[in-house]
Amino acid sequence: MIVHLDGDYETVDYTENRSVLIYDNIDYEEYPVHWHNAIEIIMPLTNHFSAVCDGNEYLLNERDILIIPAGSLHSMKAQKGRRLFFLFDNRSIGDNPALSELYGLLSTPVLINSEYDSEFLISLTNILADIYALYSDFGEVTEVYIYIKLLTMLARIKEYKLSAVSLGEDEKYADKFRMILKYIEKNYMYDITLDDLADLAGYSKYHFSRIFKKYSSTTFITYLNQRRIKAAELLLLDEDMSVTDAAMQVGFSSLTTFNRVFKEIKGCTPSEFRKLFRTANNTANNTV
């Protein structure tokens, strides 16, 4: 299934003038650690499937859904069976400021499985089935309809995660938690501190930190860094943007800190990321 691999960078082999690719896959093999500038969605149809993304293992049963953000280092191991791979050009979403809140959802991998409401899971599998059907009969405006479906799917996941907060035992925290997430999305490029957000929410620093981790499954600083690095990836695709300027624009006051955090999250330095992308672009252009 991996067609063009340069080191650990995979060039996604889209059909000319398209930015969507779907594999109906029955290969019984392992896929080495790699990354690409595409959002990848995996849904096993028969048998199990496992993937390791940014060092974390995800086990999928039939009709589970795994969304892998663009730029995430991942490897996969396929059992005998059938599964669908959906790949969407990252720039089709990431370049649109109006979609920034949905794009923030893709800071880390998202696994939708039986722990979610069954009707919700079915609604997402139906969307993927619709995308597959559209792709199988590709026309002039098919890609537009496919991206409408994809954005609908991401919006439903976002809504579900937010509503899950309000259904928890600490319902009184729901509105404030949503407010905090929106605040981070609009202000991640500025100097935001845990003290600032705790004051904004009206809680002590310790209490706010505990609540944030409970509802986001990560610490505030990790969440903030992941969002900043995701924004930096897009900036680094611009050859005229220096690494220092990219760091400053997404909220890092220290280039050393930016380089360290970028490597912790992406597994490579910003300069290496840019070089890999440049090499991949040149390879793609030479094959056209």
Summary of the structure (lengths in Angstrom):
residues: 288
radius of gyration: 19.3
end to end distance: 19.4
largest distance: 57.4
contacts: 854
relative contact order: 0.11
helix: 52%
strand: 20%
